Amino acid sequence: MSSRRHVLQLLAALLLVPSASFAAPAGSALLESYAGDWRGRGMLKGTTNETVVCRLSLRPSSANRFSYAGKCALAGEPLTLRGTLEYDEASRSFVARTNNRRFEGVRRGGGVVFTMSQKFRREGHSGTFSAGFSLTGGTIKIDFRIDDSTTGLSTARVQLQKS
């Protein structure tokens, strides 16, 4: 498997697994403020340096719940993003769900940040990857870090703006 394809697969895994949790007085209103269509680009830096281009839609799907769907492209290869973000009134926490996983988040700077980290072992590669998905300051940011025993360290930040 090429280094580019391996990084692409890990990027897809990271972007599909955000996490977050915190108490917020206006949790649903915060999520509502990010509803709409978003676009942005960033740079993958590491064994390969390439532009990452993303688009994302965040839409209300039920009370206190928003669905997100989008795509990112790295060197012309598509990555699909899909899941839900919600504010749980009972526990006063933000929750992200994707690929049958549930993550709680942290409130930061008037926004919410979903983060995760996990070890991986795949096709001769092993290491750790971490991802962040944040809704802060009127932007959505996707950050990731892949520390691969074979290909080394790769990082990226994609900042999305409402379109």
C-alpha contacts under 8 A as a table, 3 or more apart, distances in Angstrom:
res1	aa1	res2	aa2	distance
1	M	5	R	6.58
1	M	6	H	6.64
2	S	5	R	5.28
2	S	6	H	6.26
3	S	6	H	5.09
3	S	7	V	6.16
3	S	47	T	7.75
3	S	48	T	7.87
3	S	151	T	6.86
4	R	7	V	5.23
4	R	8	L	6.08
4	R	48	T	6.90
5	R	8	L	4.89
5	R	9	Q	6.15
6	H	9	Q	5.18
6	H	10	L	6.31
7	V	10	L	5.14
7	V	11	L	6.01
7	V	154	S	7.87
8	L	11	L	5.00
8	L	12	A	6.19
8	L	74	L	6.97
8	L	77	E	7.69
8	L	79	L	7.91
9	Q	12	A	5.09
9	Q	13	A	6.34
10	L	13	A	5.03
10	L	14	L	6.20
10	L	129	F	7.75
10	L	146	I	7.46
11	L	14	L	5.06
11	L	15	L	6.12
11	L	144	F	7.49
12	A	15	L	5.27
12	A	16	L	6.13
12	A	79	L	5.66
12	A	80	T	7.22
12	A	81	L	7.79
13	A	16	L	5.28
13	A	17	V	6.43
14	L	17	V	5.36
14	L	18	P	7.20
14	L	129	F	7.24
14	L	130	S	6.84
14	L	131	A	5.42
14	L	144	F	6.86
15	L	18	P	6.55
15	L	81	L	6.53
15	L	131	A	6.93
15	L	133	F	7.87
15	L	142	I	7.47
16	L	80	T	7.87
16	L	81	L	5.61
16	L	82	R	6.65
16	L	83	G	7.53
16	L	98	T	6.28
16	L	99	N	7.25
17	V	97	R	7.76
17	V	98	T	6.03
17	V	99	N	7.41
17	V	101	R	7.59
17	V	116	M	7.15
17	V	131	A	7.58
18	P	96	A	6.50
18	P	97	R	7.76
18	P	98	T	7.70
18	P	103	F	7.03
18	P	114	F	5.25
18	P	115	T	5.54
18	P	116	M	6.13
18	P	131	A	6.62
18	P	132	G	6.21
18	P	133	F	5.75
19	S	95	V	7.24
19	S	96	A	5.71
19	S	97	R	7.98
19	S	102	R	7.45
19	S	103	F	4.29
19	S	104	E	5.44
19	S	105	G	5.55
19	S	113	V	7.37
19	S	114	F	3.67
19	S	115	T	4.38
19	S	116	M	5.54
19	S	132	G	7.37
19	S	133	F	7.39
20	A	94	F	6.14
20	A	95	V	5.95
20	A	96	A	6.48
20	A	103	F	5.54
20	A	104	E	3.65
20	A	105	G	1.73
20	A	106	V	5.16
20	A	112	V	7.09
20	A	113	V	5.62
20	A	114	F	3.63
20	A	115	T	6.00
21	S	93	S	5.25
21	S	94	F	4.82
21	S	95	V	6.19
21	S	103	F	7.29
21	S	104	E	3.61
21	S	105	G	2.42
21	S	106	V	4.36
21	S	107	R	6.97
21	S	112	V	7.84
21	S	113	V	7.86
21	S	114	F	7.28
22	F	92	R	6.96
22	F	93	S	4.71
22	F	94	F	5.95
22	F	104	E	7.32
22	F	105	G	5.54
22	F	106	V	4.63
22	F	107	R	5.27
22	F	112	V	7.82
23	A	27	G	7.80
23	A	91	S	7.79
23	A	92	R	4.75
23	A	93	S	4.94
23	A	94	F	7.43
23	A	107	R	7.26
24	A	27	G	5.16
24	A	92	R	6.37
24	A	93	S	7.04
24	A	107	R	7.45
25	P	92	R	7.86
26	A	29	A	5.27
26	A	30	L	6.22
27	G	30	L	5.15
27	G	31	L	6.53
27	G	87	Y	5.57
27	G	92	R	7.78
27	G	93	S	7.84
27	G	94	F	7.31
28	S	31	L	5.19
28	S	32	E	6.05
28	S	64	N	5.25
28	S	65	R	7.83
28	S	86	E	7.36
28	S	87	Y	5.66
29	A	32	E	4.88
29	A	33	S	6.18
30	L	33	S	5.25
30	L	34	Y	7.04
30	L	111	G	7.24
31	L	34	Y	5.41
31	L	35	A	6.79
31	L	66	F	7.45
31	L	85	L	7.84
31	L	86	E	7.57
31	L	87	Y	7.89
32	E	35	A	5.20
32	E	60	P	7.47
34	Y	58	L	6.92
34	Y	135	L	7.46
34	Y	138	G	7.44
35	A	57	S	7.35
35	A	58	L	4.80
35	A	59	R	5.35
35	A	60	P	7.12
35	A	66	F	7.90
36	G	57	S	5.62
36	G	58	L	5.31
36	G	59	R	6.34
36	G	162	K	6.94
36	G	163	S	7.91
37	D	55	R	7.40
37	D	56	L	5.88
37	D	57	S	4.43
37	D	58	L	6.53
37	D	162	K	5.76
37	D	163	S	5.67
38	W	55	R	5.50
38	W	56	L	5.03
38	W	57	S	6.09
38	W	140	I	7.96
38	W	160	L	5.64
38	W	161	Q	5.29
38	W	162	K	4.36
38	W	163	S	5.32
39	R	53	V	7.77
39	R	54	C	5.72
39	R	55	R	4.31
39	R	56	L	6.41
39	R	160	L	4.90
39	R	161	Q	5.50
39	R	162	K	6.51
39	R	163	S	6.32
40	G	53	V	5.94
40	G	54	C	5.40
40	G	55	R	6.48
40	G	158	V	6.29
40	G	159	Q	5.47
40	G	160	L	4.10
40	G	161	Q	6.09
41	R	51	T	6.90
41	R	52	V	5.43
41	R	53	V	4.29
41	R	54	C	6.01
41	R	158	V	5.22
41	R	159	Q	6.28
41	R	160	L	7.01
42	G	51	T	5.81
42	G	52	V	5.13
42	G	53	V	6.56
42	G	156	A	6.73
42	G	157	R	5.51
42	G	158	V	4.26
42	G	159	Q	6.63
43	M	49	N	6.84
43	M	50	E	5.72
43	M	51	T	4.61
43	M	52	V	5.60
43	M	156	A	5.55
43	M	157	R	6.50
43	M	158	V	7.15
44	L	48	T	7.15
44	L	49	N	5.24
44	L	50	E	5.14
44	L	51	T	6.11
44	L	52	V	6.48
44	L	154	S	6.76
44	L	155	T	5.77
44	L	156	A	4.51
44	L	157	R	7.44
45	K	48	T	6.21
45	K	49	N	4.60
45	K	50	E	6.93
45	K	154	S	5.41
45	K	155	T	5.36
45	K	156	A	6.19
46	G	49	N	5.99
46	G	152	G	7.20
46	G	153	L	5.61
46	G	154	S	4.11
46	G	155	T	6.49
47	T	151	T	6.37
47	T	152	G	6.67
47	T	153	L	7.14
47	T	154	S	6.58
48	T	154	S	7.86
50	E	74	L	6.84
50	E	75	A	6.66
51	T	74	L	6.32
51	T	75	A	7.06
52	V	72	C	6.70
52	V	73	A	5.69
52	V	74	L	4.85
52	V	75	A	7.47
52	V	158	V	7.10
53	V	72	C	5.40
53	V	73	A	5.26
53	V	74	L	6.79
53	V	158	V	7.61
54	C	70	G	7.36
54	C	71	K	5.68
54	C	72	C	3.97
54	C	73	A	6.36
54	C	158	V	7.50
54	C	160	L	7.54
55	R	70	G	5.43
55	R	71	K	5.57
55	R	72	C	6.35
55	R	160	L	7.59
56	L	68	Y	6.78
56	L	69	A	5.69
56	L	70	G	4.10
56	L	71	K	6.56
56	L	81	L	7.82
57	S	68	Y	5.47
57	S	69	A	5.42
57	S	70	G	6.05
58	L	66	F	6.32
58	L	67	S	5.69
58	L	68	Y	4.42
58	L	69	A	6.79
59	R	66	F	5.24
59	R	67	S	5.34
59	R	68	Y	6.44
60	P	63	A	7.65
60	P	64	N	7.75
60	P	65	R	6.04
60	P	66	F	4.26
60	P	67	S	6.28
61	S	65	R	5.72
61	S	66	F	5.13
61	S	67	S	5.92
62	S	65	R	5.19
62	S	66	F	6.97
64	N	86	E	5.46
64	N	87	Y	5.39
64	N	88	D	7.14
65	R	84	T	6.79
65	R	85	L	5.86
65	R	86	E	4.20
65	R	87	Y	6.64
66	F	84	T	5.50
66	F	85	L	5.23
66	F	86	E	6.03
67	S	82	R	7.51
67	S	83	G	5.84
67	S	84	T	4.32
67	S	85	L	6.38
68	Y	81	L	7.40
68	Y	82	R	5.53
68	Y	83	G	5.47
68	Y	84	T	5.79
68	Y	85	L	7.51
69	A	80	T	7.54
69	A	81	L	5.30
69	A	82	R	4.42
69	A	83	G	6.77
70	G	80	T	5.96
70	G	81	L	4.91
70	G	82	R	6.60
71	K	78	P	6.41
71	K	79	L	5.31
71	K	80	T	4.64
71	K	81	L	5.67
72	C	78	P	5.74
72	C	79	L	5.01
72	C	80	T	6.70
72	C	81	L	7.71
73	A	76	G	5.38
73	A	77	E	5.16
73	A	78	P	4.55
73	A	79	L	6.06
74	L	77	E	5.23
74	L	78	P	6.80
82	R	98	T	6.69
83	G	96	A	7.32
83	G	97	R	5.58
83	G	98	T	4.53
83	G	99	N	7.50
84	T	96	A	5.70
84	T	97	R	5.23
84	T	98	T	6.70
85	L	94	F	7.20
85	L	95	V	5.73
85	L	96	A	4.53
85	L	97	R	6.53
86	E	94	F	5.67
86	E	95	V	5.28
86	E	96	A	6.54
87	Y	92	R	6.93
87	Y	93	S	5.80
87	Y	94	F	4.53
87	Y	95	V	6.29
88	D	91	S	5.70
88	D	92	R	5.44
88	D	93	S	5.36
88	D	94	F	6.17
88	D	95	V	7.19
89	E	92	R	4.80
89	E	93	S	7.08
93	S	104	E	6.96
93	S	105	G	7.28
94	F	104	E	5.75
94	F	105	G	5.64
94	F	106	V	7.80
94	F	112	V	7.85
95	V	102	R	6.76
95	V	103	F	5.59
95	V	104	E	4.58
95	V	105	G	6.37
96	A	102	R	5.80
96	A	103	F	5.16
96	A	104	E	6.35
96	A	105	G	7.73
96	A	114	F	7.43
97	R	100	N	6.71
97	R	101	R	5.50
97	R	102	R	4.61
97	R	103	F	6.39
98	T	101	R	5.38
98	T	102	R	6.86
103	F	114	F	7.52
104	E	114	F	7.05
105	G	112	V	6.66
105	G	113	V	5.80
105	G	114	F	4.88
105	G	115	T	7.13
106	V	112	V	5.72
106	V	113	V	5.37
106	V	114	F	6.69
107	R	110	G	6.86
107	R	111	G	5.67
107	R	112	V	4.41
107	R	113	V	6.22
108	R	111	G	5.28
108	R	112	V	5.66
108	R	113	V	6.66
108	R	136	T	7.54
109	G	112	V	7.87
109	G	136	T	6.72
109	G	137	G	7.57
110	G	136	T	6.50
110	G	137	G	7.28
111	G	134	S	7.46
111	G	135	L	5.45
111	G	136	T	4.31
111	G	137	G	6.91
112	V	134	S	5.85
112	V	135	L	5.38
112	V	136	T	6.35
113	V	132	G	6.85
113	V	133	F	5.91
113	V	134	S	4.23
113	V	135	L	6.34
113	V	136	T	7.70
114	F	132	G	5.58
114	F	133	F	5.06
114	F	134	S	5.99
115	T	130	S	7.33
115	T	131	A	5.60
115	T	132	G	4.31
115	T	133	F	6.38
116	M	130	S	5.52
116	M	131	A	5.45
116	M	132	G	6.64
117	S	128	T	7.05
117	S	129	F	5.60
117	S	130	S	4.07
117	S	131	A	6.46
118	Q	128	T	5.64
118	Q	129	F	5.67
118	Q	130	S	6.55
119	K	126	S	7.38
119	K	127	G	5.62
119	K	128	T	4.23
119	K	129	F	6.33
120	F	125	H	7.76
120	F	126	S	5.28
120	F	127	G	5.47
120	F	128	T	5.90
120	F	129	F	7.38
121	R	124	G	7.09
121	R	125	H	5.57
121	R	126	S	4.15
121	R	127	G	6.75
122	R	125	H	5.12
122	R	126	S	6.29
124	G	150	T	7.99
125	H	148	D	6.52
125	H	149	S	6.34
125	H	150	T	5.93
126	S	148	D	5.73
126	S	149	S	5.60
126	S	150	T	7.43
127	G	146	I	7.47
127	G	147	D	5.47
127	G	148	D	4.59
127	G	149	S	5.63
128	T	146	I	6.05
128	T	147	D	5.33
128	T	148	D	6.71
129	F	144	F	7.32
129	F	145	R	5.58
129	F	146	I	4.38
129	F	147	D	6.15
130	S	144	F	5.59
130	S	145	R	5.24
130	S	146	I	6.59
131	A	142	I	7.34
131	A	143	D	5.58
131	A	144	F	4.25
131	A	145	R	6.45
132	G	141	K	7.69
132	G	142	I	5.66
132	G	143	D	4.93
132	G	144	F	6.23
133	F	140	I	7.19
133	F	141	K	5.78
133	F	142	I	4.69
133	F	143	D	6.54
134	S	140	I	5.53
134	S	141	K	5.19
134	S	142	I	6.58
135	L	138	G	7.00
135	L	139	T	5.96
135	L	140	I	4.70
135	L	141	K	6.75
136	T	139	T	5.69
136	T	140	I	6.53
138	G	161	Q	7.86
139	T	159	Q	6.88
139	T	160	L	5.91
139	T	161	Q	5.59
139	T	162	K	7.35
140	I	159	Q	5.98
140	I	160	L	5.10
140	I	161	Q	6.87
141	K	157	R	6.84
141	K	158	V	5.65
141	K	159	Q	4.50
141	K	160	L	6.03
142	I	156	A	7.95
142	I	157	R	5.61
142	I	158	V	5.15
142	I	159	Q	6.54
143	D	155	T	7.51
143	D	156	A	5.67
143	D	157	R	4.41
143	D	158	V	6.52
144	F	155	T	5.53
144	F	156	A	5.45
144	F	157	R	6.65
145	R	153	L	7.21
145	R	154	S	5.78
145	R	155	T	4.40
145	R	156	A	6.75
146	I	152	G	7.87
146	I	153	L	5.62
146	I	154	S	5.14
146	I	155	T	6.33
147	D	152	G	5.70
147	D	153	L	4.45
147	D	154	S	6.56
148	D	151	T	5.41
148	D	152	G	4.85
148	D	153	L	6.09
149	S	152	G	5.88
